Amino acid sequence: MSNKKEAQSSAAKDDQQAKANAAKAKDPTAKDIKKKVQQPTENDTVDQSAEIDKLNDKLAEKDDQLLRAQAEIANIQQRQKKETAQLMKYDGQQLAHDVVPELDNLERALNTDVQDEAAKQLKHGVEMVYNHLQNALKENNVTEIEALNKPFDPTLHQAVHTTPVGPDQKPDTVVAVLQKGYMLKDRVLRPAMVVVAQ
């Protein structure tokens, strides 16, 4: 009977020892964790250093892309401002360009001689329209290019004919204006067609 008790006691001890070992395996102590965690090797440090360098390179590349994008946006904004300023400065250029030939036609009508009273009245009406049109153009910065007796300037004048220099003339001087030229601010709308003494 004592053998039986001893066997049971031994079995109970073995069972308790097995449970303790199982619990220990499930809940490792600090010693066990330290054993499992290995110190980084030199290769691991090199790999981490290479990874950090790679990430720094990517970061520098992204910074560069950001700076370039910001510079491009600033350039676009500057270009847009400049174009808007140009558009505002020369606003109405096409209208002025289209009106100038009609001014020439009115001028030709004014240069005709009239005799009877009805024609004189009509000419007076044309003269009023001509004057109003000229004033409207001047108010919108459209001015006539002065050419007669001025030195020939190829940026303002278009020489269609040359004539020998006369006694009171200087070479390369405009001696006759065949068609008036006009400017919008500092831009030539139409050069003056001129005769130049040479």
C-alpha positions, 0 to 999 in steps of 0.5 A: 500500500505504501508503494501505491502511495509512493507511486501516486505521490511520485506521479503527482510530483511528475505531473506538477513538474510537467505543469510547471515546465509547460507554464514556464514555456508559455511565460518566458522569463527575462533571462529567456528573452535575453537569450533569444534576442541577439545583439545586432551584428556588424552586417545588420548595422551596415544594412541599416546604414545603407537603408538610411543613406538610401532614404536620405537620397530619396528625401533629397530627390523629393526636396529637389523635385519640390523646389523645381515645381515651386520654381516652375509655378513661380515662372508660370505666374510671372509669365501670366502677369507679363502677358496680362500686362501686355494684353491690357497695354495693347487692348484695342489694338485690333479695333484701332488697326481696323479703324485706321483705313476708314480714317484714310477714306474720310481724309480722301473724302475731305480732300475732294473739291465741292462746289454746291451747297449740298456737297459742302454740307455733306463734306462738313458732316464728313469732317465732323466724323473725321475729327471725332474719330481722330479724337477717339483714337488719341484718347485711346493712345493711337497717334499719327507717326510724324514723318514729313521732313523727318529722318527716315526710320525703317521701324516707323516708315516704309519707303516706297519711292526715292527721289534725288536730294533737293537744294533744301533737303538732307539725304535720307529725309522723308520728303513726302507722305503717301499714307499716314502711319499710326502707333498704339502707345509704343507699338507701330500699328501701320508704318507711314508710306513715304518718299525718301530723298537720297 
